[in-house]
Every structure is written in structure tokens, then in C-alpha cells.
Amino acid sequence: MKNPITRRFTSLLLALALAAALAVPAAAVEETDPPETTPPTENNTTTTPLATSHGDTLTLATQAQTHYAGVGQNKDLQAPKATVTNQDGQDVTGSYTLSYLWSLGDITGPSIRFTPVETGTDKLSCTITATPKEGDGKPLTGKCTYTIQILPATAVGATLEVGAGAQTLVELKDLKGEQNILEQLLQGGGGDELDGAVAIPGLSKVVFDMGSVGGSAVGSLTAANGVPYFAADEADGDKLAQVVFLPAATGTYSVNFLAYGETTDGSEVEEVVYYGRLEIVVTPDRDPDQDETPIDCDSAGFSFSGSDFYDSAAQDPVVAVRFGTPSAGVLLRSLTKAPDAQTATYYTNSAADGKYHISTLFYLPAPGYSGLATLPATCITRSGTQLTRTIQVNVESKNASEHFTDVTADGVGSWAANSVDFAMARGLVGGTGEGKFSPDDPMTRAMLVTVLYRAAGSPKVEVTSNFTDLDDEGYYYDAVIWAGYKGIVNGTSGTTFSPNQAINRQQIATILHRYANVVDGESGESNPSSLDSFQDKNKVDEYARTGMCWAVQKGIVSGTTSTTLSPKAQATRAQVVVMLHRYLAN
């Protein structure tokens, strides 16, 4: 028997702070009507003007809604969209401030959540007020009325791995692996985590509300909206046991349903309708490669190949891979920090039509990092099955170069060996002859631009330059033309570039800042206070201040001492490769 509205909703207010065992998603505002009952008016879209002021009219998208809810389960209600139009039919909603007042405990805001505590049918309302932001116009008000049919509730659930394939509701089992979905409906239970699973006596059929699906990317259920699925095999019509769930990704899939049972009172059999919720938790596959031998690498990192994942002899080979965030280091595509370098899908056997082959992906540790790093990966097979894998990388740091005899542990190798060998391995720099790198020699403008040009993939150059001091047969020619055209470097005059002029620290910071913006699309934002700890910060020229602040803030440039930045000191070859390494691995 229905209790008075005031007493019912006083009880509801006390339950507002309590979390139900399983929540109903906020988007589930259109519910499925129970079969064989008189369909209630659901989200009636009456748009009769509600109020006017100075010729403006407030209209609500709907003024009456009907919902189902379950005892003990959270229920979310959303206020309808409110629009204010003027006499010419123009939308002037932006000239008004919208406020909301719900009859449930004077709650304000465009949505509310409450937890029903007993069955019945109740009503509440939301009053929407549009107040003019300027002028003396009167506020406009409108009201939406909600009819809520509160039913006894149940909650059932299951868990499976993402690569498990299609599973019927009698194959899907609870967290303990004991009861399938049908057994939970008939017997209750569903494991300790699903203590909301209430047995439904005389279960006859279930009707799914496919409009309430949450986590649609996690998987799909082969159930049609509003169609009854019968519990008994001998019943005429679709069978509940034949409903199939197909997992697609890790996460939680949820859907609301109405379940029909029977109770007996003496000689009379009475139908009872339950408001239910099905949740399916899709977990990563147990990884057979979890204990594989880590990949060994040094500061130069490593590139992937298709054979790392693709096996042409496999029945269902891996054809694509998506990566997560490495625990240390970064993923680059062809040495560029493309915005989607880490989030893109990489293909293992073919990559036409603008797709990326996995060989374009490159793992780079930070300078000086040493230890075990993990790299999560989701492998996608030809059939669409997703397999979770964790790649382990054992990074070894070094203090002496493996290529150059003048980068030693008792010299610049203690801080530059990792970066020197990285730049050498990736073809960004070469030696100066006889196994030497000449780490303390100054870096010239031509050398720096060439290093950046190579890091960008040596793009084709089809323009000319006004610089008259370039050797068109020089190693740097295309690089300087490219960098000048892209605005990464300027000349030392209108017609000269001065390729052999030594470059200083503030010039490098400025050029790297421009490179980050042009090639990698970084915003390059900087904080002026990043220079405050250096006593010589005022020696940074105005043109270089933004770039130097950015480089210091990013950890690309460090001080020559704890209190000096030395912005105009010549930069050495070793310093430049360290700065570039820090930038790429940032």
C-alpha cells in the first residue's frame, strides 16, 4: 500500500547519502515499459510555452516523465532542457541564468540522485527558473513532473576476461565462479560483492532496457529492447539462456531490466515485477608473457618490429597493437613527438592508407635512467580479440661511450655518455674522426640545425633561401633551408646565416623552443619564474627569454652551476646532444 508522499520522501532524504550496491547510470532516463501493462507516458515532449516576460518565452523539452526505480538502488533524474526564445523565435537563453529547485528536499542543480527505500508510486517535480542577467524583466518559470514507479530490486553480475569470446548468460559466472546469471536470478546470491542479488520466485521472463546500457565500448549484449526473454526452455519465444554477451575491451558493462516473477497468497497467484541491473566486469587476459625475459636496452632505446607480435603461422595472429603509458621513458614515432604517437594503433603486418606500421614506433628512456621499466600493450588479433600484454624493459645507464674514446667516465662521459651514444645510434650526430667525438668543441649553427633536421626525419626541401653564405654542396644545406622556411632559425642578417658561427646556450634554447612548436606541435608555454634561482637571469636577451624559461622549466637546460645559467656561453657538442635527448625524452 502506498504511503503518503511526504513521509516517503522524508525517508528518501535520509537515504541520499547511502551508496547502493550498484548504481543506475545518469543517462538512463528512458525506461522500458513492462509488457502486458498499460504503457505510461514516458518523457512526454510537450513544448507548450510555460511563461513569458517582455515577449520572451520559456519552453521545457518535456513537462512530464515516467521512470522505474528499484528499492535500494541509486536513481538519477535529469532536468529537461530549458530554452528561452524572443518574439522573433530567436534563442536568447544565454541572456538568462537558469536555476533548478527539486521538490525532493529543496535540492538545487540540474540533476539529483536518490535511493528509494520502499515500493510504491510517487511524484516529484523540478521547477526551472530563468532569470534575466540584465534589465528589469521578470523571471520565467516552468515545471517538470516525474512519476516514479518503485519496484523491488535485484542486481546480478559476472566477470570474464576480455579475450574469452562470446558467452551466454548461463556461461557468465559471478566473481567466485559459482553461479551463472540465470542461477542468480532464480536463487539470489551472486557472490559477496553482489549482495543485492535477490531471488525472484517464479521467474518467468526478463525484459532488457537497452537504452540504459552503460559501458557500450566494453561489449555488447544480443538482446533486443523491450522483448521478453523467457526463463523456461519450454516457453514460446526467445530464451533467456540464449542471450549472449561479447566482450570487446576491459571495463564494466551494465544494463537495466525488468524481471517478472510470481507470488502466491493463499489460492491466488499474483505477478511481481522486479527492477534489476546486470553488470559484467571485463578484465584483462591473464598474460602468458608476463614472466618473459625483459628487453635489454641502453639510453639509445629500441624500435619495434612486426615480428615482435605478428606470427603468420598463428591461427589468429596479432595484427595491431595499442600501447599504454610507459612507467619510465616515452614512445616516439620516428623520433618525433607526434600528439598521437602513444595513442595511435600500430599495425604488425601492413599499414597502408595512412596507418602506422609498428616499426615506426620507438621507445626512448630518459637520460641517465637505469632500472626496469614496464610498457603496457593491448594486442588485437585478426578476429578482433584483445589480449593484454606487459612488456618489460631493462634499461642500463652508462658513464662512458661505447663508440668514442674521448667520452670517458672521468670526463664528460659521467653526464653525457648516455646522450652521446643515443645521438650516435639514431644518426643525429657523427664523430670527428679517429674514434673521437670532440665533446668540448663548440657546436656551430649549421651543426645544430642539421641535428634537428635529422630528428625531424630529414623532410624533403623544395624551396630556396636568401642566404648567400651557404655552400650548396655542404652537409647542412637542406637542413638550413628547411629550418629557415619553417621559422625555426633566423639569419644573422637579411642575407647571411653564418653556418660556422658557434652557437650559445640561449640560442639553442630559443631554437629548440621553436622546433617543439613547429615539428611536435607543443604549446611551448613557459613560466618566467623558472629563472628566478639564477643570479645571471638578467643576462638572458629579451628575444631568448621565452625559450630559455621554457627550456629550464622542462628540465632541458640546467645551470652551469647551482646559481648561474651562463646564457651567452658557447654550447659544446656534448651539451647540445644532452639538451636534445632531454627534450625528446621529456
Secondary structure by P-SEA (a helix, b strand, c coil): ccccaaaaaaaaaaaccccccccccccccccccccccccccccccccccccccccbbbbbccccccccccccbbbbbbccbbbbbccccccccccbbbbbbbccccccccbbbbbbcccccbbbbbbbbbbbccccccbbbbbbbbbbbcccbbbbccccccccccccccccccccccccaaaaaaccccccccccccccccccccccccccccccccccccccccbbbbccccccccccccbbbbbccbbbbbbbbbbbbccccccbbbbbbbbbbbbbbbbcccccccccccccccccccccccccccccccccccccccccccccbbbbcccccccccccbbbbcccccccccccccbbbbcccccccbbbbbbbbbcccbbbbbbbbbbbbbbbccccccccccccccccccaaaaaaaaaaccccccccccccccccccaaaaaaaaaaaacccccccccccccccccccaaaaaaaaaaaccccccccccccccccccaaaaaaaaaaaaaccccccccccccccccccccccccccaaaaaaaaaaaccccccccccccccccccaaaaaaaaaaaaac
